[in-house]
């Protein structure tokens, strides 16, 4: 897993560009709902820097591979 926050910075930039700037929200709950929907959308699609896997797929594969190597130690 990455040890820096570049992936989070990328996520927040994309989120702000697509969902925040130039849009109004009637309430905090409306903003919160939009953020949760965007996170689900973002995590389900393929990403170039993850070899065209979604973050969910990449994380699942990473944990499977690392749990196998950690059991053997």
C-alpha positions in Angstrom: 0.0 0.0 0.0 1.2 3.5 -0.7 3.0 5.3 2.2 2.3 8.8 1.0 -1.0 10.6 0.5 -0.7 11.2 -3.3 -3.7 8.9 -4.0 -5.9 10.8 -1.5 -4.8 14.1 -3.0 -5.8 12.9 -6.4 -9.2 11.7 -5.0 -9.9 15.0 -3.4 -8.9 17.0 -6.5 -11.2 14.9 -8.6 -14.0 15.2 -6.1 -13.7 18.9 -5.9 -13.5 19.4 -9.6 -16.5 17.1 -10.4 -18.7 17.6 -7.4 -18.0 20.7 -5.4 -16.9 23.7 -7.4 -19.7 25.7 -8.9 -22.5 23.7 -7.2 -24.6 24.6 -4.2 -25.9 22.3 -1.5 -29.0 23.1 0.4 -27.6 21.5 3.6 -24.7 19.7 5.1 -26.6 16.4 4.7 -26.9 17.1 0.9 -23.2 17.6 0.7 -22.5 14.5 2.8 -24.8 12.3 0.6 -23.1 13.6 -2.5 -19.7 12.8 -1.1 -20.7 9.3 -0.2 -22.2 8.7 -3.6 -19.0 10.0 -5.3 -16.8 7.8 -3.1 -18.8 4.7 -4.2 -18.6 5.8 -7.8 -14.8 6.5 -7.6 -14.0 3.2 -5.9 -15.9 1.1 -8.4 -14.3 2.3 -11.6 -10.9 1.4 -13.1 -7.9 3.6 -12.5 -4.9 3.8 -14.8 -2.4 3.9 -11.9 -3.9 0.7 -10.5 -3.3 -1.2 -13.7 -6.9 -0.6 -14.8 -8.4 -2.1 -11.6 -10.8 -0.3 -9.4 -9.5 0.6 -5.9 -11.8 -2.0 -4.4 -10.4 -4.7 -6.7 -6.8 -3.6 -6.2 -7.2 -3.6 -2.4 -8.8 -7.0 -2.3 -6.0 -8.5 -4.5 -3.3 -6.8 -2.3 -4.7 -8.2 0.9 -5.0 -11.7 -0.6 -1.4 -11.6 -1.8 0.0 -10.2 1.4 -2.0 -12.5 3.7 -0.5 -15.5 1.9 3.1 -14.2 2.3 2.5 -13.2 6.0 1.2 -16.7 6.9 4.3 -18.3 5.7 6.6 -16.3 8.0 
